[in-house]
Structures are given as structure tokens and as C-alpha cells.
Amino acid sequence: MSNNRPDLGFGDELDQFDPAAWNDRKLKGPTPQKAVTRQVAEAVGFRSREPIPAALPPAKVDRRRRTGRNAQFNLKATPETIEAFCQIADEQHWGLGETLEKAVLLLCREYPAK
């Protein structure tokens, strides 16, 4: 078995090829700005698959504190009442349990036991 390969006829051209003389940037030209590229792509009808960053929702206020309150109190109320209750708690920088305690104290003062 012989190790001689058949000549394909590319030897002369490959021997004369100089990789340093071949510059990829010269062939491409200047790189356009991203905004220009995006405008051209949209004008042609190209739809990008990159996700569009959505606006983040406002962060929820964390009202949890270690207070020793361990009893749960569930009740139903209208959304407006719940919103007003949470707004009072946020404005005063109180937790919801603390707000309920202060509301009960105010109600006891306003409506004393008979």
C-alpha cells in the first residue's frame, strides 16, 4: 500500500497563498452601528427572536417583622378597604398586624364597652 496521494491540482495556488495578506476586515468594511442595523432589518421585515425586556413591576413592600404575633386572623373585605388599610400601613411604616392593633385601640377608644 502506498502513501502517495493523487494530485488534485491545488498545490500551486496553496503554495502562493499568504494568510497575512488576506484581511477579513478589508472585505467586510466598517461595522455599522446597532441602531442602524436594527432599522434596516425592521425595514426589510426581519423579526428578531431576542426577547424585548419588559418593564419590571414595582417591588412589593415587605411588611413582615418578627413581633411574636403568631395567631392568624382571616376576614373578607372589599378591595378598596384592603387597599386603604395597606396604604395606611405603608404611610406609617407599620406592619399589617401592628396596623390592626392600632385600629382596634382607636375603635375601643371611640366606642367604649357599654
C-alpha distances in whole Angstrom, upper triangle without the diagonal:
4,7,9,11,14,17,20,23,24,23,27,29,27,28,31,32,34,35,38,40,39,42,42,46,46,45,47,50,53,53,56,58,58,61,60,57,59,61,59,57,60,61,58,59,56,57,55,54,56,59,62,64,67,70,70,74,76,76,78,81,80,84,83,85,85,89,90,90,89,90,89,91,90,92,92,93,92,90,92,94,90,90,93,93,89,90,93,91,89,91,93,90,91,89,89,91,93,94,95,97,99,100,101,104,105,105,108,109,110,111,113,113,116
4,5,8,11,14,17,20,21,20,23,25,24,24,28,29,31,32,35,36,36,39,39,43,44,42,44,48,50,50,53,56,56,59,58,55,57,60,57,55,59,60,57,57,55,56,54,54,55,58,61,63,66,69,70,73,76,75,78,80,80,84,83,84,85,89,90,90,89,91,89,92,90,92,92,93,92,89,92,94,90,89,93,92,89,90,93,91,88,91,93,89,90,88,89,91,93,94,95,97,99,100,101,103,104,105,107,109,110,111,113,113,116
4,6,10,12,15,18,18,17,21,23,21,21,25,25,28,28,32,33,32,35,36,40,40,39,41,44,47,47,50,53,52,56,55,52,54,57,54,52,56,57,54,55,52,53,52,51,52,55,58,60,63,66,67,70,72,72,75,77,77,81,80,82,82,86,87,88,86,88,87,89,88,90,89,90,90,87,89,91,87,86,90,89,86,87,90,88,85,88,89,86,87,85,86,88,90,91,92,94,96,97,98,101,102,102,105,106,107,108,110,110,114
4,7,9,12,15,16,14,18,20,19,19,22,23,26,27,30,31,31,34,35,38,39,37,40,43,46,46,49,52,52,55,54,51,53,56,53,52,55,56,53,54,51,53,51,51,52,55,58,60,63,66,67,71,73,73,76,78,78,82,81,83,84,88,89,89,88,90,88,90,89,91,91,91,91,88,90,92,88,87,90,90,87,88,91,89,86,89,90,87,88,87,88,90,91,92,94,96,97,98,100,102,103,104,106,108,108,109,111,112,115
4,6,9,12,13,12,16,17,16,17,21,21,24,25,28,29,28,31,32,36,36,34,37,40,43,43,46,49,49,52,51,48,50,52,50,48,52,52,49,50,48,49,48,48,49,52,55,57,60,63,64,68,70,70,73,76,76,80,79,81,82,86,87,87,86,88,86,88,87,89,88,89,88,85,87,89,86,84,88,88,84,85,88,86,84,86,88,85,86,84,85,87,89,90,91,94,95,96,98,100,100,101,104,105,106,107,109,110,113
4,6,9,11,11,14,16,16,17,20,21,24,25,29,29,28,31,32,36,35,34,36,39,42,43,46,49,49,52,50,47,50,52,49,48,51,52,48,50,47,49,48,48,49,52,55,58,61,64,65,69,71,72,74,77,77,81,81,83,84,88,89,89,88,90,88,90,88,90,89,90,89,86,88,90,87,85,89,89,85,86,89,87,85,87,89,86,88,86,87,89,91,91,93,95,96,97,99,101,102,103,105,107,107,108,110,111,114
4,6,8,8,11,13,13,14,17,18,21,23,26,26,25,29,29,33,33,31,34,37,40,41,44,47,47,50,48,45,48,50,47,46,49,50,47,48,46,48,47,47,48,52,54,57,60,63,65,68,71,71,74,77,77,81,81,83,84,88,89,89,88,90,88,90,88,90,89,90,88,85,87,89,86,85,88,89,85,86,89,87,84,87,89,86,87,86,87,89,91,91,93,95,96,97,99,101,101,102,105,106,107,108,110,111,114
4,6,8,10,11,12,14,16,16,20,21,25,25,23,27,27,31,30,28,31,34,37,38,41,44,44,47,45,42,45,47,44,42,46,46,43,45,42,44,44,44,45,49,51,54,57,60,62,65,68,68,71,74,75,78,78,81,82,86,87,87,86,88,86,88,86,87,86,87,86,82,84,87,84,82,85,86,82,83,86,84,82,84,86,83,85,83,84,87,88,89,90,93,94,94,96,98,99,100,102,104,104,105,107,108,112
4,6,7,9,10,12,13,14,18,20,23,23,22,25,26,29,28,27,30,32,36,37,40,43,44,47,45,42,45,46,43,42,46,46,43,45,43,45,44,45,46,50,52,54,58,61,63,66,69,69,72,75,76,80,80,82,83,87,89,89,88,89,88,89,88,89,88,88,87,84,86,88,85,83,86,87,83,84,87,85,82,85,87,84,86,84,85,88,90,90,91,94,95,95,98,100,100,101,104,105,105,106,109,110,113
4,6,6,6,9,10,11,15,16,19,19,18,21,22,26,25,23,26,29,33,34,36,40,40,43,42,39,42,43,40,40,43,44,41,42,40,42,42,42,43,47,49,51,55,58,59,63,66,66,69,72,73,76,77,79,80,84,85,86,85,87,85,86,85,86,85,85,84,81,83,85,82,80,83,84,80,81,84,82,79,81,84,81,83,81,82,85,86,87,88,91,92,92,95,96,97,98,100,102,102,103,106,107,110
4,6,5,6,9,10,14,15,19,19,18,22,23,27,26,25,28,31,34,35,38,41,42,45,43,41,44,46,43,42,46,46,44,45,43,45,44,44,45,49,51,53,57,60,61,65,67,68,71,73,74,78,78,80,81,85,86,87,86,88,86,88,87,88,87,87,86,83,85,87,84,82,85,86,82,82,85,84,81,83,85,82,84,83,84,86,88,88,90,92,93,94,96,98,98,99,102,103,103,105,107,108,112
4,6,5,7,9,12,15,18,17,17,21,23,26,25,24,27,30,33,35,38,41,42,45,43,41,44,46,43,42,46,46,44,46,44,46,45,46,46,50,52,54,58,61,62,66,68,69,72,75,75,79,79,81,83,87,88,89,88,90,88,90,88,90,89,89,88,84,86,88,85,83,86,87,83,83,87,85,82,84,86,83,85,84,85,88,89,89,91,94,94,95,97,99,100,101,103,105,105,106,109,110,113
4,5,5,6,10,12,15,14,14,18,19,23,21,20,24,26,29,31,34,37,38,41,39,37,40,42,39,39,42,42,40,42,40,42,41,42,43,47,49,51,54,57,59,63,65,66,69,72,72,76,76,78,80,84,86,86,85,87,85,87,86,87,86,86,84,81,83,85,82,80,83,84,80,80,83,82,79,81,83,80,82,81,82,85,86,86,88,91,91,92,94,96,96,98,100,101,102,103,105,107,110
4,5,5,9,10,14,13,13,17,18,22,21,20,23,26,29,30,33,36,37,41,39,36,39,41,39,38,42,42,40,42,39,41,40,41,41,45,47,49,53,56,57,61,63,63,67,69,70,74,74,76,77,81,83,83,83,85,83,84,83,85,84,84,83,79,81,83,80,78,81,82,78,78,81,80,76,78,81,78,80,79,80,82,84,84,86,88,89,90,92,94,94,95,98,99,99,101,103,104,108
4,6,8,11,14,14,14,18,20,23,22,22,25,28,31,32,35,39,40,43,41,39,42,44,42,41,45,45,43,45,43,45,43,44,44,48,50,52,55,58,60,63,65,66,69,72,72,76,76,78,79,83,85,85,85,87,85,87,86,87,87,87,85,82,83,86,83,81,84,84,80,80,83,82,79,81,83,80,82,81,82,85,86,86,88,90,91,92,94,96,96,98,100,101,102,103,105,107,110
4,6,10,12,11,12,16,18,21,20,20,23,25,28,30,33,37,38,41,39,37,41,42,40,40,44,44,42,44,42,44,43,43,44,47,49,51,55,57,59,63,65,65,69,71,72,76,76,78,80,83,85,86,85,87,86,87,86,87,87,86,85,81,83,85,82,80,83,84,80,80,83,81,78,80,82,79,81,81,82,85,86,86,88,90,91,92,94,96,96,98,100,101,101,103,105,107,110
4,6,9,8,9,13,15,18,17,17,20,22,25,27,30,33,35,38,36,34,37,39,36,36,40,40,38,40,38,40,39,40,40,44,46,47,51,54,55,59,61,62,65,67,68,72,72,74,76,80,81,82,82,84,82,83,82,84,83,83,81,78,79,81,78,76,79,80,76,76,79,78,74,76,78,76,78,77,78,81,82,82,84,87,87,88,90,92,92,94,96,97,98,99,101,103,106
4,6,6,7,10,13,16,15,16,19,21,23,25,28,31,33,36,35,33,36,38,36,36,40,40,38,40,38,40,38,39,39,43,44,46,50,52,54,57,59,60,63,66,66,70,70,72,74,78,80,80,80,82,80,82,81,82,82,81,80,76,78,80,77,75,78,78,74,74,77,76,72,74,76,73,76,75,76,79,80,80,83,85,85,86,89,90,90,92,94,95,96,98,100,101,105
4,5,5,8,10,13,13,14,16,18,21,22,26,28,30,33,32,30,33,35,33,33,37,37,36,38,35,37,35,36,36,39,41,42,46,48,50,54,56,56,59,62,63,66,67,68,70,74,76,76,76,78,77,78,77,79,78,78,76,73,74,76,73,71,74,74,71,71,73,72,69,70,72,70,72,71,73,75,76,76,79,81,81,82,85,86,87,88,91,92,92,94,96,97,101
4,5,7,10,12,12,14,16,17,19,21,25,27,29,33,31,30,33,35,33,33,37,38,36,38,36,38,36,37,36,40,41,42,46,48,50,53,55,56,59,61,62,66,66,68,70,73,75,76,76,78,77,78,77,79,78,78,76,73,74,76,73,71,73,74,70,70,73,71,68,70,72,69,71,71,72,75,76,76,78,80,81,82,84,86,86,88,90,91,91,93,95,97,101
4,6,10,12,10,12,15,16,18,20,24,27,29,32,30,29,32,34,32,33,36,37,35,38,35,37,36,37,37,40,42,43,47,49,51,54,56,57,61,63,64,68,68,70,72,75,78,78,78,80,79,80,79,80,79,79,77,74,75,77,74,72,75,75,72,71,74,73,69,71,73,70,73,72,74,77,77,78,80,82,82,83,86,87,87,89,92,92,93,95,97,99,102
4,7,9,8,9,12,14,16,18,22,25,26,30,28,26,29,31,29,29,33,33,32,34,32,34,32,34,34,37,39,40,44,46,48,52,54,55,58,61,62,65,66,68,70,73,76,76,76,78,76,77,76,77,76,76,75,71,72,74,72,69,72,73,69,69,72,70,67,69,71,68,71,70,71,74,75,75,78,80,80,81,84,85,85,87,89,90,90,92,94,96,100
4,6,6,7,9,11,13,15,18,21,23,26,25,23,26,28,26,27,30,31,30,32,30,32,30,31,31,34,36,37,41,43,45,48,50,51,55,57,58,62,63,65,67,70,73,73,73,75,73,74,73,74,73,73,71,68,69,71,68,66,69,69,66,65,68,67,64,65,67,65,67,67,68,71,72,72,74,77,77,77,80,82,82,83,86,87,87,89,91,93,96
4,6,5,7,9,11,12,16,19,20,23,22,20,23,25,23,23,27,28,26,28,26,28,26,28,27,31,32,34,37,40,42,45,48,48,52,54,56,59,60,62,64,68,70,70,70,72,70,71,70,71,70,70,68,64,66,68,65,63,66,66,63,62,66,64,61,63,65,62,65,64,65,68,69,69,71,74,74,75,77,79,79,80,83,84,84,86,88,90,93
4,5,5,6,8,9,13,16,18,21,19,18,21,23,21,22,25,26,25,27,25,27,25,27,27,30,31,32,36,38,40,44,46,47,50,53,54,58,59,61,63,67,69,69,69,71,69,70,69,70,69,68,67,63,64,66,64,61,64,65,61,61,64,62,59,60,63,60,63,62,64,67,68,67,70,72,72,73,76,77,77,79,81,82,82,84,87,88,92
4,6,6,8,11,14,17,20,22,20,19,23,24,22,23,27,27,26,29,27,29,28,30,29,33,34,35,39,41,43,47,49,50,54,56,58,61,62,64,67,70,72,73,73,75,73,74,72,73,72,71,70,66,67,69,67,64,67,68,64,63,67,66,62,63,66,64,66,66,67,70,71,71,73,76,76,76,79,81,80,82,85,85,85,87,90,92,95
4,6,9,11,14,18,19,22,20,18,22,23,21,21,25,25,24,26,24,27,26,28,28,32,32,35,38,40,43,46,49,50,53,56,57,61,62,65,67,70,73,73,73,74,72,73,72,73,71,70,69,65,66,69,66,64,66,67,64,63,67,66,62,64,66,64,66,66,67,70,71,71,73,76,76,76,79,81,80,82,85,85,85,87,90,91,95
4,7,8,11,14,16,18,16,14,18,19,17,18,22,22,21,23,21,24,22,25,24,28,29,31,34,37,39,43,45,46,50,52,54,58,59,61,64,67,69,69,69,71,69,70,68,69,68,67,65,61,62,65,62,60,63,64,60,60,63,62,59,60,63,60,63,62,63,67,67,67,69,72,72,72,75,77,77,78,81,82,81,83,86,88,91
4,6,9,13,15,17,15,14,18,19,17,18,22,22,21,24,22,25,24,26,26,29,29,31,35,37,39,43,45,46,50,52,54,58,59,61,64,67,70,70,70,72,69,70,69,69,68,67,65,61,62,65,63,60,62,64,60,59,63,62,58,59,62,60,63,62,64,67,67,67,69,72,72,72,75,77,76,78,81,81,81,83,86,88,91
4,6,9,12,15,13,12,16,17,16,18,21,21,21,24,22,24,23,25,24,27,27,29,32,34,36,40,42,43,47,50,51,55,56,58,61,64,67,67,67,69,67,68,66,67,66,65,63,59,60,62,60,57,59,61,57,56,59,59,55,56,59,57,59,59,61,64,64,64,66,69,69,69,72,74,73,75,78,78,78,80,83,85,88
4,7,9,12,10,10,13,15,14,15,18,19,19,21,19,21,19,22,21,24,24,25,29,30,33,36,38,40,43,46,48,51,53,55,58,61,63,63,64,65,63,64,63,63,62,61,59,55,56,59,56,53,56,57,54,53,56,55,52,53,56,54,56,56,57,60,61,61,63,66,65,66,69,70,70,71,74,75,75,77,79,81,84
4,7,8,7,7,10,11,11,12,15,16,16,19,17,19,17,20,19,22,22,23,26,28,31,34,36,38,42,44,46,50,52,54,57,60,62,62,63,64,62,62,61,61,60,59,57,53,54,56,54,51,54,55,52,51,54,53,50,51,54,52,54,54,55,59,59,59,61,64,63,64,67,68,68,69,72,73,72,74,77,79,82
4,6,5,6,9,10,11,12,14,16,17,19,17,18,16,19,18,20,19,20,23,25,28,31,33,35,38,41,43,47,48,51,53,56,59,59,59,61,59,59,58,58,57,55,53,50,50,53,51,48,50,52,48,47,50,50,46,47,50,48,51,51,52,55,56,55,58,60,60,60,63,65,64,66,69,69,69,71,74,76,79
4,5,5,6,9,10,10,12,14,15,16,14,15,13,16,14,16,15,17,20,22,24,28,30,32,35,38,40,44,45,48,51,54,56,56,56,58,55,56,54,55,53,52,50,47,47,50,48,45,47,49,45,44,48,47,44,45,48,46,48,48,49,52,53,52,55,57,57,57,60,62,61,63,66,67,66,68,71,73,76
4,5,5,6,9,10,11,12,14,15,14,15,13,16,15,16,15,17,19,21,24,27,29,31,35,37,40,43,45,48,51,54,56,56,56,58,55,55,54,54,52,51,49,45,46,48,46,43,46,47,44,43,46,46,43,44,47,45,48,47,48,52,52,51,54,57,56,56,59,61,60,62,65,65,65,67,69,72,75
4,5,5,6,9,10,11,13,14,14,15,14,18,17,19,18,20,22,24,27,31,33,35,38,41,44,47,49,52,55,57,60,60,60,61,59,59,57,57,56,54,52,48,49,52,50,47,49,51,48,47,50,50,46,47,50,49,51,51,52,55,56,55,57,60,60,60,63,65,64,65,68,69,68,70,73,75,78
4,5,5,6,9,10,11,12,11,12,12,15,14,17,17,19,22,24,27,30,33,35,38,41,43,47,49,51,54,57,60,59,59,60,58,58,57,57,55,54,52,48,49,52,50,47,50,51,48,47,51,50,47,48,51,49,52,51,52,55,56,55,58,61,60,60,63,65,64,66,69,69,69,71,73,75,78
4,5,5,6,9,10,11,9,10,9,12,12,14,13,16,19,21,24,27,30,32,35,38,41,44,46,49,52,55,57,56,56,57,55,55,53,53,52,50,48,45,45,48,46,44,46,48,45,44,47,47,44,45,48,47,49,48,49,52,53,52,54,57,57,57,60,62,61,62,66,66,66,67,70,72,75
4,5,5,6,9,10,10,11,12,15,15,17,16,18,20,22,26,29,31,34,37,40,43,46,48,51,54,57,59,58,59,59,57,57,55,55,53,51,49,45,46,49,47,44,47,49,46,45,48,48,45,46,49,48,50,50,51,54,55,54,56,59,59,58,61,63,62,63,67,67,66,68,71,73,76
4,5,5,6,9,9,11,12,16,16,19,18,21,23,26,29,32,35,37,40,43,46,49,51,54,57,60,62,61,62,62,60,60,58,58,56,54,52,48,49,52,50,48,50,52,49,48,52,52,48,50,53,51,54,53,54,57,58,57,59,62,62,62,65,67,66,67,70,71,70,72,75,76,79
4,5,5,6,5,8,9,12,13,16,16,19,21,24,27,30,33,35,39,42,44,48,49,52,55,58,60,59,59,60,57,58,55,56,54,53,50,47,48,51,49,46,49,51,48,47,51,51,47,49,52,50,52,52,52,56,57,56,58,61,61,60,63,65,64,65,69,69,69,70,73,75,78
4,5,5,5,7,9,12,13,15,14,18,20,22,26,28,31,34,37,40,42,46,48,51,54,57,59,58,58,58,56,56,53,53,51,50,47,44,45,48,46,44,46,48,46,45,48,48,45,47,50,49,51,50,50,54,55,54,55,59,58,58,61,63,62,63,66,67,66,68,71,72,75
4,5,8,10,12,16,17,19,18,21,23,25,29,32,34,37,40,43,46,49,51,54,57,60,62,61,61,62,59,59,56,56,54,53,50,47,47,51,49,46,49,51,48,48,51,51,48,49,53,52,54,53,53,57,58,57,58,62,61,61,64,66,65,66,69,70,69,70,73,75,78
4,6,9,12,15,17,19,19,23,25,27,31,33,36,39,42,45,48,51,53,56,59,62,64,63,63,63,60,60,58,58,55,54,52,48,50,53,51,49,51,53,51,50,54,54,51,52,55,54,56,55,55,59,60,59,60,64,64,63,66,68,67,68,71,72,71,73,76,77,80
4,6,10,13,15,17,17,21,22,25,28,31,34,37,39,43,45,48,50,53,56,59,61,60,60,60,57,57,55,54,52,51,49,45,47,50,48,46,49,51,48,47,51,51,48,50,53,52,53,53,53,56,57,56,58,61,61,60,63,65,65,65,68,69,68,70,73,74,77
4,6,10,12,14,15,19,21,24,27,30,33,35,38,41,43,47,48,52,54,57,59,58,58,58,56,56,53,53,51,51,48,45,46,49,47,45,48,50,47,47,50,50,47,49,52,50,52,51,51,54,56,55,56,60,60,59,62,64,64,64,68,69,68,69,72,74,77
4,7,9,11,12,15,17,21,24,26,30,32,34,38,40,43,45,48,51,54,56,54,54,55,52,52,50,50,48,47,45,42,43,46,44,42,45,46,44,43,47,47,44,46,49,47,49,48,48,51,53,51,53,56,57,56,59,61,60,61,64,65,65,66,69,70,73
4,5,8,9,13,15,19,21,24,28,29,32,36,38,41,43,46,48,51,53,52,52,53,50,50,48,49,47,46,44,41,42,45,43,41,44,45,42,42,46,45,42,44,47,45,47,46,46,49,51,50,51,54,55,54,57,59,59,60,63,64,63,65,67,69,72
4,6,9,12,15,18,20,23,26,28,31,34,36,39,40,43,46,49,51,50,49,50,47,48,46,46,45,44,43,39,41,44,41,39,43,44,41,41,44,44,41,43,46,44,45,44,44,47,49,48,50,53,53,53,55,58,58,58,61,63,62,63,66,67,70
4,6,9,12,16,17,21,24,25,28,32,33,37,38,41,43,46,48,48,47,48,46,46,44,45,44,43,42,38,40,42,40,38,41,42,38,39,42,41,38,40,43,41,43,41,42,45,46,46,47,50,51,51,53,55,55,56,59,60,60,61,64,65,68
4,6,9,12,14,17,20,22,25,28,30,33,34,38,40,43,45,44,44,45,42,43,41,41,40,39,38,34,36,38,36,34,37,38,35,35,38,37,35,37,40,37,39,38,38,41,43,42,44,47,47,47,50,52,52,52,55,57,56,58,60,62,65
4,6,9,12,15,18,20,23,27,29,32,34,37,40,42,45,44,44,44,42,42,40,41,39,38,36,33,34,37,34,32,35,36,33,33,36,36,33,35,38,36,37,36,37,40,41,40,42,45,46,45,48,50,50,51,54,55,54,56,58,60,63
4,7,9,12,15,17,20,23,25,29,30,33,36,39,41,40,41,42,39,39,38,38,37,36,34,31,32,34,32,29,32,33,30,30,33,32,29,31,34,32,34,33,34,37,38,37,39,42,42,42,45,47,47,48,51,52,51,53,56,57,60
4,6,9,12,14,17,21,23,26,28,31,34,37,39,38,38,39,36,37,35,35,33,32,31,27,28,31,28,26,29,30,27,27,30,29,27,29,32,30,31,31,31,34,35,34,36,39,39,39,42,44,44,44,48,49,48,50,52,54,57
4,6,9,12,15,18,21,24,26,29,32,35,37,36,37,37,35,35,33,33,32,31,29,25,26,28,26,23,26,27,24,23,27,26,23,25,28,27,28,28,28,32,33,32,34,37,37,36,39,41,41,42,45,46,45,47,50,51,55
4,6,8,11,15,17,20,22,25,29,31,34,33,33,34,32,32,30,31,30,29,27,23,24,26,24,21,24,25,21,21,25,24,21,23,26,24,25,25,25,28,30,29,31,34,34,34,37,38,38,39,42,43,43,45,47,49,52
4,6,9,12,15,18,20,23,27,29,31,30,31,31,29,29,27,27,26,25,23,20,21,23,20,17,20,21,18,18,21,21,18,20,23,21,23,22,22,25,27,25,27,30,31,30,33,35,35,36,39,40,39,41,44,45,48
4,6,9,12,15,18,21,24,26,29,28,29,30,27,27,26,26,25,24,23,19,20,21,18,16,18,19,15,15,18,17,14,17,19,18,19,19,19,23,24,23,25,28,28,28,31,32,32,33,36,37,37,39,41,43,46
4,6,9,12,15,18,21,23,26,25,26,27,25,25,24,25,25,24,23,20,20,21,18,16,18,18,15,15,18,16,13,16,18,16,17,16,17,21,22,21,23,26,26,26,29,31,31,32,35,36,36,38,40,42,45
4,6,9,12,15,18,20,23,22,22,23,21,21,21,22,21,20,20,17,18,18,15,13,16,15,12,12,15,13,11,14,16,14,15,13,14,17,18,18,20,22,23,23,26,28,28,29,31,33,33,34,37,38,42
4,6,9,12,16,17,20,19,21,22,20,20,20,21,21,20,20,17,18,18,15,13,15,14,10,11,13,10,8,11,13,10,11,10,11,14,15,15,17,20,20,20,23,25,25,26,29,30,30,32,34,36,39
4,6,9,12,14,17,16,18,19,18,19,19,21,21,21,22,19,20,19,16,15,17,15,11,13,14,11,10,13,14,10,10,9,10,13,14,14,16,18,19,20,22,24,25,26,28,30,30,32,34,35,39
4,7,10,11,14,13,15,16,15,16,17,18,20,19,20,18,19,18,14,14,15,13,10,12,12,9,8,12,11,8,7,5,7,9,10,11,13,15,15,17,19,20,21,23,25,26,27,28,30,31,35
4,7,9,11,11,12,14,14,15,16,19,20,21,22,21,22,20,17,17,18,15,13,15,15,12,12,15,14,11,9,6,8,9,10,12,14,15,17,18,20,21,23,24,25,27,28,30,31,32,35
4,6,9,9,11,14,15,16,18,21,23,23,25,24,25,23,19,20,20,17,15,17,17,13,14,16,15,11,9,7,10,9,10,13,14,14,16,18,19,20,22,24,25,26,28,29,30,31,35
4,6,8,10,13,14,17,19,22,25,26,28,27,28,25,22,23,24,20,18,21,20,16,17,20,18,15,12,10,12,11,11,15,16,15,17,20,20,21,23,25,26,27,29,30,31,31,35
4,5,8,11,13,15,18,21,24,25,27,26,27,24,22,23,23,19,18,20,19,15,17,19,17,14,12,10,11,9,9,13,13,12,14,17,17,18,20,22,22,24,26,27,27,28,32
4,6,9,12,14,18,21,24,25,28,28,29,26,23,25,25,21,20,23,22,18,20,23,20,18,15,13,13,10,11,15,15,13,16,19,18,19,22,23,23,25,27,27,27,27,31
4,6,8,11,14,17,20,22,25,24,26,23,20,22,22,19,18,21,20,16,19,21,19,17,14,11,11,8,9,13,12,11,14,16,15,16,19,20,20,22,25,25,25,25,29
4,7,10,13,16,20,22,25,25,26,24,21,23,24,20,20,23,22,19,21,24,22,20,17,14,13,10,13,15,14,14,17,18,17,19,22,22,22,25,27,27,27,26,30
4,7,10,13,17,19,22,23,25,22,19,22,23,19,19,23,22,19,22,25,23,21,18,15,13,10,13,15,13,13,17,17,16,18,21,20,20,24,25,25,25,24,27
4,6,10,13,16,19,20,22,19,17,20,20,17,17,21,20,18,20,23,22,21,17,14,12,10,13,15,12,13,17,17,16,19,21,20,21,24,25,25,25,25,28
4,7,10,13,16,17,19,16,14,17,18,15,15,19,19,17,20,22,21,21,17,14,11,9,13,13,10,12,15,14,13,17,19,17,18,22,22,22,23,22,25
4,7,10,13,14,17,14,12,16,17,14,15,19,19,17,20,23,22,22,19,16,12,12,15,15,12,14,17,16,15,19,20,19,20,24,24,23,24,24,27
4,7,10,12,14,12,10,14,15,13,14,18,18,17,20,22,22,22,19,17,13,13,16,15,12,15,17,15,15,19,19,17,19,22,22,21,23,23,25
4,7,9,12,10,9,13,14,13,14,17,18,18,20,23,23,23,21,19,15,16,19,17,14,18,19,17,17,21,21,19,21,24,23,22,25,25,27
4,6,8,6,6,10,11,10,12,15,16,16,18,20,21,22,20,18,14,16,18,16,14,17,18,15,16,20,19,17,20,23,21,21,24,24,27
4,5,5,6,9,10,11,12,14,16,17,18,20,22,22,21,20,16,18,20,17,16,20,20,17,19,22,21,19,23,25,23,23,26,27,29
4,5,5,6,9,10,10,12,14,15,16,18,20,21,20,18,15,18,20,17,17,20,21,18,20,23,22,21,25,26,25,25,28,30,32
4,5,5,6,9,10,10,12,14,15,16,18,20,19,18,16,18,20,16,16,20,20,17,19,22,20,20,23,25,23,24,27,29,31
4,5,5,6,9,10,11,12,14,15,17,18,17,16,13,16,17,13,13,16,16,13,15,18,17,16,20,21,19,20,23,25,27
4,5,5,6,8,10,11,12,14,16,16,15,14,11,13,15,12,12,15,16,13,16,19,18,17,21,22,21,22,25,26,29
4,5,5,6,9,10,10,12,14,15,14,14,12,15,16,13,14,17,17,15,18,20,19,19,23,24,23,24,27,29,32
4,6,5,6,9,10,10,12,14,13,14,12,15,15,11,12,16,15,13,16,18,16,17,20,21,20,21,24,26,29
4,5,5,6,9,10,11,12,11,11,8,11,11,8,9,12,12,10,13,15,14,14,18,19,18,20,22,24,27
4,5,5,6,9,10,10,9,9,7,11,11,9,10,14,13,12,15,18,17,18,21,22,22,23,26,27,31
4,5,5,6,9,10,10,11,10,14,13,10,13,16,14,13,17,19,17,19,22,22,22,24,27,29,32
4,5,5,6,8,8,10,9,12,11,8,10,13,11,10,14,15,14,16,19,19,19,21,23,26,29
4,6,5,6,5,6,6,9,8,6,9,11,10,11,14,15,15,16,19,20,20,22,24,26,30
4,5,5,6,8,9,12,11,10,13,15,14,14,18,19,18,20,23,23,23,26,28,30,33
4,6,8,11,12,15,13,11,14,16,14,14,18,19,17,20,23,22,22,25,27,30,33
4,5,9,11,13,10,9,12,13,11,13,16,16,15,18,20,20,21,23,25,28,31
4,7,10,12,10,9,13,14,13,15,18,18,18,20,22,22,23,26,27,30,33
4,6,8,6,6,10,10,10,12,14,15,15,18,20,20,21,23,25,27,30
4,5,5,6,9,10,11,12,14,15,17,18,20,21,22,24,25,27,31
4,5,5,6,9,10,10,12,14,15,16,18,20,21,22,24,25,28
4,5,5,6,9,10,11,12,14,15,17,19,20,21,22,23,26
4,5,5,6,9,10,11,12,14,15,17,18,20,21,22,26
4,5,5,6,9,10,11,12,14,15,16,18,19,21,25
4,5,5,6,9,10,10,12,14,15,16,17,19,22
4,5,5,6,9,10,11,12,14,15,16,17,21
4,5,5,6,9,10,11,12,14,15,17,21
4,5,5,6,9,10,10,12,14,16,19
4,5,5,6,9,10,10,11,13,16
4,5,5,6,9,10,10,12,16
4,5,5,6,8,10,13,16
4,5,5,6,8,10,13
4,6,5,5,7,11
4,6,6,9,12
4,6,10,12
4,7,9
4,6
4
